[in-house]
């Protein structure tokens, strides 16, 4: 039984999502699955599949090519790597990204995690393809006593509005 982990989205989904990207298939084949840097690290480093150059106050929506599976009582929290925020003032546009367990393999986008980053620094920020820039942390969550949610996910990002 698989409890939690990472997979690449399908090549077909990648080609759909990144039609603007040069050498799509080459980039797809170089996507690295997240890994922890040390045995006590909470976060799994997420590596950029593309070179990024962001000028001050500029943002970019980065396709990771990744999806994550987990138990129904879990979610994944995505945040910048500490060093990226500390050294370069990088932040996520939504401050903290939360991926629900039912986002995995949804019909809209297979559960493809995009990470929108923003350069809050006064200097340009460069991230090279293959460089770790964010981290994903698997978390448990609890339910309130009177919780009655029973709707099923029917799409990807923003589908639960």
C-alpha positions in Angstrom: 0.0 0.0 0.0 1.3 3.5 -0.9 0.8 6.1 1.7 2.4 9.3 0.3 4.8 10.3 -2.3 5.5 12.2 -5.5 5.1 11.3 -9.2 5.6 13.2 -12.4 2.5 14.2 -14.3 2.1 12.5 -17.7 4.0 13.8 -20.7 0.6 14.6 -22.3 -0.4 16.8 -19.4 3.0 18.5 -19.4 2.8 19.2 -23.1 -0.7 20.7 -22.5 0.4 22.8 -19.6 3.7 24.1 -21.0 2.9 24.8 -24.7 4.9 28.1 -24.3 8.0 26.3 -23.3 10.8 25.5 -25.7 12.0 21.8 -25.7 9.1 20.6 -23.6 9.9 16.9 -23.8 13.6 17.5 -23.0 12.6 19.6 -19.9 10.0 16.9 -18.9 12.6 14.2 -19.0 14.9 16.2 -16.6 12.2 16.8 -13.9 13.5 15.6 -10.6 11.2 14.1 -7.9 11.4 16.0 -4.6 13.9 14.7 -2.0 14.8 15.6 1.6 18.2 17.0 2.1 18.8 15.3 5.4 17.3 12.5 7.5 15.6 15.0 9.8 14.4 17.4 7.2 10.6 18.1 7.3 10.4 19.3 3.7 11.0 17.6 0.4 13.0 20.0 -1.9 11.3 20.9 -5.1 13.6 21.6 -8.0 12.8 24.1 -10.8 12.5 22.4 -14.2 13.4 25.7 -16.0 15.8 28.6 -15.6 14.1 31.6 -14.0 15.1 35.2 -13.9 12.8 37.5 -11.9 13.4 41.2 -11.6 12.2 43.1 -8.5 8.5 42.8 -7.9 8.1 40.4 -10.8 6.4 37.0 -10.4 6.2 33.8 -12.4 4.0 30.7 -12.3 6.4 27.8 -12.3 5.2 24.4 -13.6 6.8 21.7 -11.5 5.6 18.7 -13.5 4.8 17.1 -10.1 1.8 15.6 -8.4 1.6 14.1 -4.9 -0.5 11.3 -3.4 -1.3 11.0 0.2 -3.7 9.6 2.7 -7.2 11.2 2.8 -6.5 12.8 6.2 -3.4 14.6 4.9 -2.4 17.6 2.8 0.8 18.9 1.4 2.0 22.4 2.3 4.4 24.1 -0.2 6.5 26.9 1.0 9.8 28.6 -0.3 13.0 27.0 0.8 14.1 28.9 3.9 17.3 30.1 2.2 15.3 31.5 -0.8 13.2 33.7 1.4 16.0 34.6 3.7 18.7 35.4 1.1 16.6 36.6 -1.8 13.2 37.7 -0.4 11.4 35.1 -2.6 7.9 34.4 -1.5 4.9 32.5 -2.9 2.2 34.6 -4.4 -0.3 32.8 -2.2 2.1 32.9 0.8 1.5 29.1 1.5 0.2 26.6 -1.0 -2.0 23.8 0.3 -2.6 20.7 -1.8 -5.5 18.5 -0.7 -5.4 14.7 -1.0 -8.2 14.8 -3.6 -6.2 17.1 -5.8 -4.1 14.1 -6.9 -5.1 12.9 -10.4 -8.1 15.3 -10.7 -9.6 15.4 -14.1 -8.6 19.0 -14.9 -4.8 18.7 -14.5 -3.8 15.4 -12.9 -3.0 17.3 -9.8 -0.1 19.2 -11.4 1.5 21.5 -8.8 2.3 25.0 -10.1 4.2 27.3 -7.8 3.8 31.0 -8.3 6.9 32.8 -6.9 7.5 36.5 -6.5 10.8 38.4 -6.2 10.4 40.9 -3.3 14.1 41.9 -3.4 15.7 45.0 -4.9 17.9 42.9 -7.1 17.2 40.3 -9.8 16.7 36.8 -8.6 18.0 33.9 -10.6 17.0 30.2 -10.2 18.7 27.7 -12.5 16.9 24.6 -13.8 17.6 21.8 -11.3 18.0 24.2 -8.3 15.8 23.6 -5.3 13.6 26.6 -4.7 10.6 25.4 -2.7 9.8 22.6 -0.3 6.8 20.3 0.2 5.8 19.1 3.7 3.2 16.3 4.2 0.8 17.3 7.1 -2.1 15.7 8.9 -5.3 17.7 9.5 -8.2 17.4 12.0 -11.9 17.9 11.5 -14.3 19.9 13.6 -17.0 17.9 15.5 -19.8 19.3 13.4 -18.0 18.9 10.0 -20.4 17.8 7.3 -18.5 18.3 4.1 -19.3 15.5 1.6 -18.8 17.1 -1.8 -16.3 15.4 -4.2 -13.6 17.4 -6.0 -14.6 18.0 -9.6 -11.6 20.0 -10.9 -8.2 21.5 -10.3 -7.0 24.8 -8.9 -9.9 27.0 -7.7 -12.5 24.2 -8.2 -13.7 24.4 -4.7 -14.8 28.1 -4.8 
